[in-house]
Amino acid sequence: MNWLKSLWTTLVRKTSTVAEEVTEVLVEEDDSSVAEIFEGICKQAGLGGKFLEGLSATEKFVEWYEGDADEESIRASLAEFKTTDPAINAKMTSIGKF
């Protein structure tokens, strides 16, 4: 009976470790796709390097955003996102498309 419990414990540890690694990879992929979509939307609106890199807008958006990684959801969240930072708000408002 003791060997059975030992075997079970070993299997459970290996399974739980694998599940954690898979979860981490999926989160990283979502963050990168959210960043790419956000940057694409901003570039289409005329917001370039100063906005994305100078204000760290991409990093701030990825940290703030909790929705789906699709363009429609990200566009819908931009009006609320721009209120999180005065400099970002000023730039996004000056463009007028958000």
C-alpha angles and dihedrals in degrees: 000000000000093000090051092055090047091051092048092050091050092050093048092051093051093047095049092049092053092049092054092050092051092050092052093052093050092051092051092051091050092050093051093048091048089051092049093049092046092050091048092052092048093049091050088054093050099258108135141167099323090056099040099038105019095051094031087233095158094053092045092049094049091050092047101040119090103168138095121305096244131109096243094054093045093049090050091054097050096086090058094040095056090061091062095075129029095217093048090046091053093051095044092046093050089057090051098204098101 
